[in-house]
Amino acid sequence: MFFRTLLLSVFLLVIKHAQAQSTLPSSIQHQVESQDVLVMVLGQPIAVADVLPSEDVRKQMREGANGNYAEMLSFAVDMNASNKVLEQLLNDYASKKGIVADAQLVRKFIDKFGGENSQKNSRPANSATENSAHEDNASPKAIEEIAKLQVLKYLTEKSLYEEFGGTVIFRQSNPQMPIDAYRTLLSQYSTQGQLTFNDSELEEAFWSSFKAPFKYIVPAENVDFSQPWWL
């Protein structure tokens, strides 16, 4: 009986996985099945399956796509791939430079952004809605990880700007981004054969994000990497 139940459970899991995969647009489904590699970074492949949004995210995208699901999913795959490329190369650069998250800056980040979360968690929940909201709040450990990542990003970008200089731009996700320094570093990796794109559309989209014109340029006299923007 146990063995039959186990077989049934496995069968249902396989069916569920197949149903989830079958909801993919045909073009992306083919890429996943073919294990298409979008880009090679530091000798390691990034395939479509590696950057495919989760099943829950894809479901939300389908529900709000208004007939443009294939385009939305393709864009999400490209964005995730680009972010993964940047993450791996910046981590490699930071490692070579011996850059690590400064403990004092990590604490300052937690003090600024973790305090409000702690106060929310300390208040008793009066309803199911509040209980749900409390579950969504980041745990102290999660906040610490976010703090370390943000500090490491700041120190890495500071090093990039000091080494390469160039234009700095404002983006909503990054008020002080050394865009020219990014491009110079990425070009070096590309020239060294450590960044190789197999997908021409992804390659064009990736490099275009580092090229002028830029919407908001930070005047040179206002560029200041002496401390993080969030202090």
N, C-alpha and C positions, 0 to 999 in steps of 0.2 A: 504493500500500500504506500509506504513511504517513497519507494523508488518511482512508482507511478506518479505520485504527487510532484516529486522532483522533476521528472520528465515534463510534466504539464507546465510547471513554472518556467522551465527553460524554454519550452516552446512558446509560451506567451511572451517572454522577454524578446525572443527572436522576432515574433510577429510585430511587437510594438516597435522594435528598432527598424524593421523593414517599412512599417507604415510611416515612421518619422522620416526616413530617408526618401520615401516615395513622394513626400510633399515638396521636395526640392525641385526647383526649375530644372528642366532637362539638361541645360548647358552646364550648370553647376553639379548636377548629379553625375554627369559624365566625368567631370574633373575629379570628383571625389573618388569614383570607382577606378579611374585611371591613375589615381595617386599623383596627379599633376603637381609638379614643383613650381611654385611661383617665383621663388628667388632663393639664391644660395647666400648665406651670411656666415662668414668665418668658417667656411667649409661645411656648414650644416644646412640642410634643406628646410624651407618653409613651404609646406604643401597647403592646398585648399582646405583639407580636413583639419589642419592645425589652427586655422583662423576662422573657421565656420562658427557663426553665432550659435549659442545653445538652442536646444529645441524650444524652450519657453520663449526665448527672444524671437525666434523665427515665427512662432505662433502669433505673437503680438504684432510682428511686422506684416504677416499675412492679413490679419484682421484690419489693419489700418492702411493697407497698401493702395487701395482704390485702383486695382488692376496693374500696379507698377511693382509687384512683389519681386519679380526677377531683377529689375534694375536696382531696387533697394537692397536686396541681398547681395548683389554683385558689388555695390558700393561699400556695404559693410565689410565684405571680405577684403576688399582692397584697403580700406581704412585699418582693419585689424592687422593686415600683413605689414602695412607701412609702420604702424606703431610697434610691431614686434621687431622689425628691422632696426628702428631707432633705439629701442630698449636694449637690444643685444649689442649694438655698436657703442652706445654710450656707456654701457656697463664695461665693455672691453677697454674703452678709453680710460674710464675711471680707474679700472684695475691697474692698467699700465702706469698711470700717474700716481698710484697709491692713495687715491681719494677715498675716504670713508666718511660715514655720517658722523658729524661732530655731536658729541653727547649734549653739550650745552644748548646747541641750536635745536636738537630734538626735544629737549625739555621745554624750551621756549615755545615751540610749535604746539606741544601737548597742552601747555598752560593756556595758550590762546584759543585753540580750537577744541580741546578736550574738556575744558571746564564746563561749557554749556551742556555738552552731552552728559557729563557726570551729574549735573544738577537735574537734568530731565530724568535720568535713571533713578535718582534718589527720591523723586516724588512718587507717592503711591498711585497706581493706576485705578481710575474710577469706573472704567468701562472696558468692554471688549475692544473698542476702537483704540483706547489708550494702551491697552496691553499689546495690541498689534504694533502700535507706533514704537513702544519700548523695544520690541523685538527687532525693529528696523534700525535702532540706534547701534552705532558701532561699539564694540566692546573695547575696554582699555587696551587690550593686546592689539586689536585691529588699528586703533588710533596710533599706537606706537609704531606699527609697521608703516602706516601712511606717513607719519612724521619722519621716519628714517628715509623713506623714498623721496620726500619733498626736500629734505636737507641735502641728500646726495645729489639730487637734480640741480639744486642751487649751486652747490660747490663745483659740480661738473661744468655747468654753464659759465660760472665765474672763471674757471680754468680755461675754457674754450675762448672766452672773450679776451682774456689776458694773452693767450697764445696767438690768436688769429685776428682779433679786432673786427672791424667792419660794421655793417649796419645792424642795429638792434631794432626790433619791431614790437608793437603791442598786439597781443592776442588775448581774447577773453580768458583762455585757459593758462596764459603765461604773459603777464604784463611787461616782461622784459626778456625777450627771446633773442639771443645773438644769432640771427638767421644766417648772416654771411659766414660766421664761424662754423655753424652747423654744416653748411654747404661745403666749405673747405675740407672739413674733417671727413665727410661722407665721400667726397671726391677722391680723397687719399685712399680710403678703403677700396673704392671702385677701381682706381688705378692699380692697386696692389693685388687685384683679383679676389678680394675678400668680400666684395658685394657685387653679385652678378644676377641680373634679372632674366628670367625665362619668359615672362609675360610682358609684352611690349606696352599694353595699355596701363598696367600697373607701374611700369618703369616711367612712362611719361607723366602719369599722375603724381608719382612720388617726387620726381625732380622738379616738377612745375611748382610744387608748394614751397620750394626754396628759391624761386626766381622772382625778380621784380616784374611788375610793380607791386608794392605792398600798400595795404590800405592805411595803416597807421605806423609811421616811423618815429621812433623815440629820438629827439634831438641829441646829438653827441654830448652836449654839455649836461644833459639830464640823465645820461646813462650812469648808473651807480651800482656796482656789484659789491660794495663794501658790506652790505648786509642783505638778507633776503627781503623780497618785496612784502612778505606777510608780517614783518616785524613792525 
